[in-house]
Amino acid sequence: DFAEVWYTIRHKSRNEVMRIYDWVIQAAKGAAMGTQTTVDYEVLSGEYELLSNKPLLIAMQKNLERTGGVQYTPEETAFAKKIQSSFAYKVPEPSDAATIKPLDLTSIDKAFYASTDVGDISWTVPTVGMGTATWAPGTPPHSWQAVACGGTDLGFKGMMVAAKTIALTGYDLLTNPQLVQDAKDEFNKARGADFKYKSLVGDRKPPLNYRD
């Protein structure tokens, strides 16, 4: 509904996730033994959680605030309201698209309930991301309403906010060596000295037949 710099997901450690995974496998094997059946399993996918980087978050937030949110024309506001009228729940005002959410570093460990392979990238190089209002406020992702907004000026305006913010942050990285160093220092501290990236799916080939 508003522009926001993404946070990390650290609500569970990787070791805890693997412990639960092993537990599920053991439970499946136990059920198979109890029913005199067999169980087979394979790992089809796996993604690391997003590893946030405070220096990059702060830099991108400043550029997002400098760029500003999405401003709708009266016609665009009318279209957004028409989209919102299809929802069976209370939605924000269309003007909320112009709102920039403050960066709260005290909540940096809050969960980001989505999956993305950018998480793996964030453990190999300092990474930062953001989101902008490319849909009418209150629109759920993966919906026809989101698709309907994406090809309109609502989507294009949100995309331009993102493009400008990313470009300004890229400029900062090219012209401010200290920002680059601070991002690297934070990155190495967060990962730990002994960390070595290893894909959660191992060396297996892509499961292109996963729908079979």
Secondary structure, DSSP 8 states (H G I E B T S, - for coil): --BEE-----SS-HHHHHHHHHHHHHHHHHHHHHTT-----------------HHHHHHHHHHHHHH------HHHHHHHHHHHTT-SS----GGGGG-B----GGGTT----S--THHHHHTTS----EE---S-TT--SSSHHHHHHHTSHHHHHHHHHHHHHHHHHHHHHHH-HHHHHHHHHHHHHHH-TT-----TTTT----TTTT-
